[in-house]
Amino acid sequence: MNCLFLPAKTAKYRKNLLDIGLIFISNFFLYHQYWLHNKFFTGNDFFNQLVPLINYQSDCLRSFSFPLWNPFVNLGHP
């Protein structure tokens, strides 16, 4: 029995491979500016929301306090 070539199984999965290939090609066609030009989907959210959170947590850890909740998220409610 040759394990490298099984025509019954390969014919079964050819349609799936074609569909997956079409999904990847259409994804690349629609989002080529993000794939090729190092753009981000998040836009300014990273700099407006994540960086201040990281700064707050790093400041708390530098002062040897563990931040259990962030007063700048959810209007200061835990």
N, C-alpha and C positions, 0 to 999 in steps of 0.2 A: 504494500500500500504506500503510495507516494503522498506524503503529507504536505508537500509544497504546492501541489496543484490539485485543487478539488473543484472541478468545473460546476458542480451543482451548487456549492456554497458561493462561489464567486459570482455566478449569474444572479443569485438571490440578492446580493449586496450591491450590485452595479447601479441599480436605480437609486439606492440610498447615497452612494458616493456621488452620483450626478447631482442629486438634490443638495447635498452638503457643499459641493463645489459651486453650484449656482448661488447659494447663500453667501459664500465667501466672496465670490466675484461681485455680487450686487452690493455687499457691505463695503468692499474696497471702492467700488464706483461711487457710492453715495458719500462715503466719509474719507475720500482720498486726501483731503486737506489735513485731516487729523492724523492719518497714517504717515504722511510724507513730510509735513512741515512742523512737527513737534507742537501742535496745538493741543489744548486741553478742553475737555467737555465741560469742566466746572466753571470756566470763565474766571470771574473775580471772587467766587465763593471761597476759594482756598485762602486768599489773602485777607478777606473780610471776616471770615468766621474761624478758620482753623488756626491761623497764626496767633491771634490774640489768646485763644484757648491754650495753645502750647506755651505762650509766654507766661500766662497766669500760673499754669501748673509748674513750669520750671522755676518761677519765682518762689512759689510755695515750697517746693522741694529744696531749693537753695537755703531757705530759712528754716529747714528741718521741721516743717509742718506738712502733714499729709492732707491734700485737698479732698475732703469727702464729698463736697459739692461745690459747684461754681456759681457765684452770685451773679454772674453775667448771662446765665442761661435760664430760660423759663421765668423771666422777670424776677429772678432771685429766689424763687421757691424751690425747695429741695424735692 
